[in-house]
Amino acid sequence: MKRLIFIALFWYGQLAMAQQLVRYDLYVADTTVNYTGKPRKAIAVNGSIPMPTLYFTEGDTAEVHVHNKMHHHETSIHWHGLLLPNEQDGVPYLTTAPILPHSTHVYRFILRQSGTYWYHSHTMLQEQVGMYGAIVIQKRNERPKYPEEVVLLSDWSDENPHQIERSLHYATDWYMIRKNAVQSYGEALVQGYFPAKLENEWKRMHAMDVSDVAYDRFTLNGKEKVQRPHYQKGDTVRLRVINGSSSTYFWLSYSGGPFQVVASDGMEVVPVSADRLLIGVSETYDLLVTLPDTGAYEWVATAEDRTGQTVLTLGSGPAVPHTPMPRLRYFEGMKMMNDMMTLNGNMDDMGMQMSLQQMDMNAVMYPELADRTAHNHHSDHSGHTLTAPVTLNYSMLRSPVPTTLPKGPTRTLAFELTGNMNRYVWTLNQKTISESDKIQIKAGENIRIILTNNSMMRHPMHLHGHFFRVVNGQGDFAPLKNVLDIMPMETDTIEFQASEGYGDWYFHCHILYHMMAGMGRIFRYEYTPPNLQLPDPAKALKKVYADDRRFYLGAEVGLESNGSDGQIGWMNTRWQLDAEWRLGYTRTTGFETESHLGRYLGKNQFWLAYGGWDWRYREGNEPERNLLGQSNSKDRRSVVCLGIQYTMPWFLVADVRVDHTGYVRLQLSRDDIPITRRLRLWGMFNSDLEYAVGTRYILNKYLSASVHYDSDMGLGAGMVVTY
């Protein structure tokens, strides 16, 4: 009771100091958009995508009425980077009640800070289809020194985001095909990287990519290009840059020369000059850019995978274009990863000594850096010296004021960032959010977190409701942030004081599809009072945990001249239920079907233990012996079985099973061998002397032309439908 009284008095005192009440009404509604010439469903707020920019002054009381006008979907708003009461944080079922269809929810909190922030839905995948917007909080009693532009970046796909998510869990490489990033054996042979490709698959690594999804458009304030012609020579503009994308990192650069970085994640830093920076998903940076002369200068945000860009043009007159970023050298990245990865799927320990983005391992793929290195100390055709651009990294950020934590007990937590690209499972310490207990913290204690990225992807880790110090060699002046982008093979340290007193606070990867797959934790303050918005906390927590426990449906159906074979699966993070069939058109080719329920085991899920049944019939039933000397029942069989699969080097899958009669079958298979960008081989052989080999030519995401030979069904050609 005393704690409840203290909390009430604290927030009453804060309210008394508030400068003024600023109210916004946000109307959330289904809409249709057309970014690519194709109408697609989306969600608009007040009729716009992105959501309206919200302007406040430090000390204001924000009162935001969110009206959910959607017919079938609940929603939510999370105030990214804001310090506020826990029940206002906007994570549905964890901190705040969901906003049900045709209902209104009122958020009310005091602005305790200034800077550049943003807000977005924390419900399922709504952020991907339009629910993101900017927040600008000005300092009290201080007028902006420079004119300002809000620059809100995002990514758009014409594909339903639930289909994107499902496809990622089934390891389709259609997105890599679209981006021309497959790195097939044929491409490796032509480009002289065949040994690297062999080693890559020997170590059970998939082809190198820096982005999971192939997007159709990249936008700036909802548009591909934005022009601001009124700026003139000598003008300095403050750009409030927000990466509101779901999964895209952006390279930021300016054709007018270097820019000044003056704030990160809303917090000021000592101004530092850079030629470019890579902004992580959900990060914000405040930049000062100057127009050095008369002309139209391009400020460009280029997707990390270099498949597209979005442009802000400042000034008018002769165009001063930005030099486009060239295509990545993927095979150089493959060679680098071969050197850093061990056979058991772990990063080499030497790599873990890197930190703070100071050694970007992906730099081997950047042609512009390789070209400059090759011509170092030489001049281009204009007589300018070719030097490597200054790229911002975290060690360059310094707070203008001391940020040391108050004295108090300190606790250290260590998290290993782990993932499985083949099944798209993302974890901390090999566990998803739902597989982990909440981490109990005490008000006033200092929490130090050591993060080690043992995956091949970058992860922008975001802490709700708190700022943390990035331990970066700046001593007492370490910068404050609420998002840390940690690159592959890095180890970084952050620390924060548990200063918010009560509640549950999310700590998660802000790549939307990584978070939904389970990459995060929940910090919970001890002695947290009941949350009146969530009267049944146990039921609410089950809803939170349900996100990374969902099952996804996938199927592959062959329709060929010799019959139909295929499989259908239903799987989640750990479990898989599947059924497969081979159906001939004659009694001699017959039919067979198997179904299995299995659980993936091990850190990298190389193992799958399963149980199921096998039923088959063909005319003939000639006595045979299998390779193990047992009487072969492959023509007539009705059994239950237990088995285990193991993914070996080169992605060969070894399968050992025994049925209730004691009959044993050994099998070796591989589903997908990339010969070219679209041409794939597959094959299977088992101890029953059954074998099959085939090829597919991928026409689009769902359809392939196919030819295959089956020892029982013979030669056939036709189509394969993949879902």
Buried (B, 14 or more C-beta within 10 A) or exposed (E): EEEEEEBEEEBEEBEEEBBEEBEBEBBBBBBEBEBEEEEBEBBBBBEBBBBBBBBBBBBBBBBBBBBBBBEEBBBBBBBBBBBBBBBBBBBBBBBBBBBEBEBBBEBBBBBEBBBBBBBBBBBBBBBBBBBBBBBBBBBEEEEEEBEBBBBBBBBBBBBBBEEBBBBBBBBBBBBBBBBEBBBBBBBBEEBEBBEBBBBBBBBBBBBBBBBBBBBBBBBBBBEBEBEBEEBEEEBBBBBBBBBBBBBBBBBBBBBBBBBBBBBBBBBBBBBBEBBBBBBBBBBBBBBBBBBBEBBBBBBBBBBBBBBBBBBBBBBBBEEBEBEEBEBBBBBBBBBBBBEBBEEEBBBEEEBBEBBBBBBBBBBBBBBBBBEBEEEEEEEEEEEEEBEEEBBBBBBBBBBEEEBEBEEEEEBEBEBBBBBBBBBBBBBBBBBBBBBBEBBEBEBEBBBBBBBBBBBBBBBBBBBBBBBBBBBBEBEEBBBBBBBBBBBBBBBBBBBBBBBBBBBBBBBBBBBBBBBBBBBBBBBBBEEBEEBEBBEEBEEBBEEBBEBBBBBBEBBBBBBBEBBBBBBBBBBBBBBBBBBBBBBBEEEEBBBBBBBBEBEBBBBBBBBBEBBBBBBBBBEEEEEEEBBEEBEBBBBEBEBEBBBBBBBBEEBBBEBBBBBEEEBBBBBBBBBEBBBBBBBBBBBBBBBBEBBBBBBBBBEEBEBBBBBBBBBBBBEBEBBBEBB
